[in-house]
């Protein structure tokens, strides 16, 4: 869980409107480090404090091909992966991902063209690293889902605990890493209840626009240096 995420580090921020690749990198046995999942996005903000990337409908997606294992056959384990990828595209509703620099999570919200949908999805992961083609991270399976109620109270629940337990049972996640991930989830939940950034931010400035062209992944999106 502590693999180096990116060797191809870029120091210069991306400009608003640039297309980038968001990639989750993992170690896959004899295949070494490789892209587990990739999605194209449009940069809204990239500065010293935060990265904000939107994936409109139709944005390119690549996920590992193979027969799923684990809970409801949702997981493609290293042994299940044939090294190829399924070509797909983002569907449902545009999503905006906000990553406070250095945080072990990003916060996702979906916009249906009229309003933000009620769930705030906190994706636990390694802090994003800016690369020549976008941002690299490493998804940690466990997620936090939050919802703010009319009276201002937040409710929080966890998602995919069964998948994290399965990875641990299979020896793909150590008990130490599992504990670290669970503690990170607790910290993320505490940030929700405390109203920390970006839970106190004005998201209207990041509202996806219907005229945005669906971004594609750059050539060499699957290369890992």
ZIPEPE-V833559 format. One line per field, one symbol per residue. burial: I if it has 16 or more other C-alpha atoms within 10 Angstrom, else O. A space follows every 10 residues. Layout:
burial->???
This chain:
burial->IOOOIIOOIO OOIIOOOOII IIIIIIIIOO OOIIIIIIII IIIIIIOOOI IIIIIIIIII IIIIIIOOOI OOOOIIIIOO IOOOIOOOII OOIIIIIIII IOOIIIIIII IOOOOIOOOI IIIIIIIIII IOIIIIIIII IIIIIIIIOO OOOOOIOIIO OOIIIIIIOO OOIOOOOIOO IIOIIOOIIO OIIOOOOIIO OOOOOIIIOO OOOIIIIOOO IIOOO
